[in-house]
Every structure is written in C-alpha cells, then in structure tokens.
Amino acid sequence: MSRKGIGQGRFFDLCFLLILFCFPWSASAEEAPRIALSTGVEKEVVVEKDGRQVTERIPLDKASPGEILVYTITYNNEGKTVAKDILVTDPIPTGTIYVLDSAEGKDAQITFSIDGGRTYSKPPVKYKTKRQDGREEETEAPAALYTHVKWVIAKNISPEQSGAVSFKVRIK
C-alpha cells in the first residue's frame, strides 16, 4: 500500500469524526425534553355562598382598577426524555402590581426581579437607597417595584407530565 493511500484513509476518518461531532444524530435531537408553556388568567371575585363570603376565580372577560388577577403558567414535557431544572420566567404585566407572597409553584424555587429581569432574589427583595446624610442603606422593595417572577422547578418532569405555577397582581 502506498503512503498516499494511508493518508487518504486518515483524511476520510477525520472527516467522519468531524461529521459525528458537528452534526449529532437526529435521534438525540428527538429525545431531548421539549417544554411547552401556556398562560391563563382569571379574575378573583368575592361571592356569597351559604351566608359566607368566599373568594372564587372566574374567567377574565373585563377587569377594573383594584381587581385581583391570577396568572397561571402551565408547563408540559412534550419531549421523549425527563426534563430537569425547568425554568419559567414571567414579567409582571404592565398596568398591574404584584401581590406580595402570592407566587406559588410545587417543587419550585421562586425568585423575583426589580430590575427588569437582569437579577433575581428570594424575598424579601431589597435594594440600596441613599439617605439624606449620603449613606447607603438596604430597603425592602415594595410590590410596585417587582418586574418579573422566576420559578426553577426542582422536580424531574417525565414525558407528558405537566405542572403549573402562578402569581397574583392587582390592576392599577
């Protein structure tokens, strides 16, 4: 066998390896988890039932200032493998104020942003303010400063399994 033949064989072997690394098999792409998200919104209303005041959720048709809306984000693993550490982030809708302590999500770590989603903190969210004497102090952020809610779902989500997270806002 000539040297030329050996060199060509190595060249083709290298090309084959490059193709393997650069273009993974399509089966891998099909097996990846695929999380589908959907958002729903309801209005909280107080109704009287059996002589008692009860809070219920009804479909949102229209809303007025001061009313409470509940946003629910449903996630579903439409992929073929288990999804891990699902991240769900939602902005606080314009014209509303987050209702403190209203975010929920089973098996989720919940954090909040007051800077448009650049950074997140566990509650109580704090920020720095300057006092009249020029010194900085940390202040607890009021609900009106909250801009985003983020959930990290710590539980593994099997294919076709779903869950939901939610939060409440008050219309300005």
Backbone torsions as a table, in degrees:
resi	resn	phi	psi	omega
1	MET	NA	136.1	-178.2
2	SER	-81.1	161.3	177.1
3	ARG	-61.0	-34.7	-178.9
4	LYS	-60.2	-41.6	179.3
5	GLY	-64.0	-40.1	179.3
6	ILE	-65.5	-43.0	179.9
7	GLY	-62.0	-41.8	179.6
8	GLN	-64.5	-39.6	179.0
9	GLY	-61.4	-43.8	177.4
10	ARG	-64.0	-40.0	178.8
11	PHE	-59.4	-46.2	179.9
12	PHE	-66.6	-37.7	176.3
13	ASP	-61.6	-43.5	178.8
14	LEU	-63.9	-41.9	178.0
15	CYS	-61.4	-42.3	179.5
16	PHE	-62.3	-43.1	178.1
17	LEU	-63.3	-41.4	178.2
18	LEU	-61.8	-41.3	178.4
19	ILE	-62.4	-42.0	178.7
20	LEU	-60.0	-43.8	-177.0
21	PHE	-77.2	-36.7	-177.1
22	CYS	-81.4	-29.6	-177.1
23	PHE	-126.1	84.1	-178.0
24	PRO	-60.9	154.7	-179.4
25	TRP	-57.8	143.3	-178.2
26	SER	-62.9	-24.3	178.3
27	ALA	-61.2	-35.5	178.9
28	SER	-63.9	-43.5	-179.0
29	ALA	-65.3	-37.1	-179.8
30	GLU	-70.5	-25.7	-176.6
31	GLU	-86.0	-10.1	-177.7
32	ALA	-67.6	146.1	175.7
33	PRO	-62.3	147.5	177.0
34	ARG	-133.7	110.1	-176.7
35	ILE	-95.3	123.4	175.9
36	ALA	-102.6	134.7	178.9
37	LEU	-115.6	143.6	172.2
38	SER	-140.8	145.3	-177.0
39	THR	-118.2	135.6	175.4
40	GLY	-126.2	155.3	178.7
41	VAL	-135.5	135.7	177.7
42	GLU	-129.8	162.7	177.8
43	LYS	-108.3	137.8	174.5
44	GLU	-89.0	130.5	177.0
45	VAL	-131.8	152.1	176.8
46	VAL	-101.9	125.5	179.8
47	VAL	-126.2	160.9	177.7
48	GLU	-100.1	126.5	177.3
49	LYS	-134.0	126.0	178.7
50	ASP	53.3	38.8	177.7
51	GLY	77.0	8.5	179.9
52	ARG	-121.8	150.2	175.0
53	GLN	-81.9	124.8	-178.0
54	VAL	-128.8	137.7	176.3
55	THR	-90.7	128.9	178.4
56	GLU	-127.2	160.4	173.9
57	ARG	-107.6	133.6	178.7
58	ILE	-128.6	156.8	177.0
59	PRO	-57.6	143.6	-179.1
60	LEU	-82.7	118.6	172.7
61	ASP	-109.6	-40.8	173.0
62	LYS	-154.0	159.2	-177.6
63	ALA	-139.7	152.6	-178.1
64	SER	-125.5	158.5	177.7
65	PRO	-52.7	138.8	179.2
66	GLY	92.6	-17.8	-179.0
67	GLU	-76.4	154.4	-179.8
68	ILE	-100.8	130.2	175.8
69	LEU	-113.4	145.0	178.2
70	VAL	-115.1	118.6	176.5
71	TYR	-97.8	128.0	178.4
72	THR	-121.5	124.8	177.4
73	ILE	-108.3	118.7	179.5
74	THR	-100.3	134.5	176.6
75	TYR	-117.8	143.6	-178.3
76	ASN	-140.2	128.8	176.9
77	ASN	-82.9	102.1	179.4
78	GLU	-92.0	4.7	-179.5
79	GLY	-85.6	-169.7	-176.6
80	LYS	-104.5	-7.7	-178.6
81	THR	-128.4	167.9	-179.4
82	VAL	-65.5	136.8	175.6
83	ALA	-98.0	138.6	-178.9
84	LYS	-124.6	145.2	176.2
85	ASP	51.5	55.7	178.7
86	ILE	-67.6	132.4	-179.9
87	LEU	-110.0	123.2	176.7
88	VAL	-122.9	123.9	178.9
89	THR	-126.0	136.3	179.8
90	ASP	-140.0	133.3	175.9
91	PRO	-75.9	150.9	171.2
92	ILE	-71.4	125.0	-175.9
93	PRO	-60.4	143.5	176.5
94	THR	-57.7	138.8	178.9
95	GLY	85.6	8.3	179.1
96	THR	-130.5	165.7	175.6
97	ILE	-126.0	132.5	178.4
98	TYR	-60.3	139.0	175.0
99	VAL	-91.0	112.8	-176.7
100	LEU	-53.2	143.3	178.6
101	ASP	63.0	21.5	-178.0
102	SER	-100.5	-12.2	-178.7
103	ALA	-71.0	135.1	-179.2
104	GLU	-135.6	153.3	175.8
105	GLY	178.8	115.3	-179.3
106	LYS	-63.9	134.1	179.0
107	ASP	60.8	28.9	-177.5
108	ALA	-119.1	143.2	169.0
109	GLN	-93.4	124.3	-174.7
110	ILE	-110.4	128.2	177.1
111	THR	-131.1	165.8	-174.0
112	PHE	-134.3	152.9	176.4
113	SER	-118.8	144.4	172.4
114	ILE	-121.3	9.3	-177.2
115	ASP	-125.7	36.3	176.6
116	GLY	76.9	17.1	177.2
117	GLY	94.7	8.1	178.7
118	ARG	-75.6	-41.0	179.2
119	THR	-132.8	155.9	-178.4
120	TYR	-132.4	147.5	178.7
121	SER	-141.4	154.6	170.9
122	LYS	-75.3	152.3	178.0
123	PRO	-71.7	152.0	-1.1
124	PRO	-76.6	132.4	179.4
125	VAL	-75.3	132.6	-178.3
126	LYS	-122.7	156.7	175.9
127	TYR	-144.1	163.8	-177.1
128	LYS	-93.4	136.9	175.4
129	THR	-127.9	158.1	176.6
130	LYS	-101.0	131.8	176.5
131	ARG	-81.1	170.6	179.9
132	GLN	-61.3	-30.5	179.4
133	ASP	-81.3	2.5	176.4
134	GLY	93.3	-11.2	179.3
135	ARG	-76.7	149.4	176.5
136	GLU	-90.4	146.3	174.0
137	GLU	-141.7	152.7	176.4
138	GLU	-85.9	134.0	-179.6
139	THR	-125.4	142.6	176.4
140	GLU	-72.2	131.0	-177.7
141	ALA	-71.7	131.5	173.9
142	PRO	-73.4	159.9	-177.8
143	ALA	-54.4	-33.2	-177.8
144	ALA	-63.9	-19.2	179.6
145	LEU	-87.6	-14.2	-178.2
146	TYR	-65.8	132.3	-179.0
147	THR	-115.6	-26.6	-176.3
148	HIS	-147.9	153.4	171.8
149	VAL	-121.3	138.4	178.8
150	LYS	-131.4	134.2	176.5
151	TRP	-117.5	135.2	168.7
152	VAL	-114.6	113.5	-177.7
153	ILE	-81.7	111.9	-174.9
154	ALA	-78.2	-19.8	-177.2
155	LYS	-82.3	142.3	174.4
156	ASN	-69.9	138.7	-179.8
157	ILE	-113.6	112.0	-179.4
158	SER	-70.9	162.3	176.2
159	PRO	-54.3	138.4	-179.3
160	GLU	68.2	3.8	175.7
161	GLN	-87.0	148.9	-178.8
162	SER	-137.6	171.2	177.1
163	GLY	-161.8	-177.8	-178.1
164	ALA	-148.2	151.7	172.7
165	VAL	-128.9	158.8	-178.0
166	SER	-153.8	166.1	173.1
167	PHE	-157.4	161.6	-179.9
168	LYS	-115.3	150.3	174.4
169	VAL	-134.5	155.6	173.5
170	ARG	-110.3	134.1	179.9
171	ILE	-73.3	131.9	179.9
172	LYS	-67.8	NA	NA
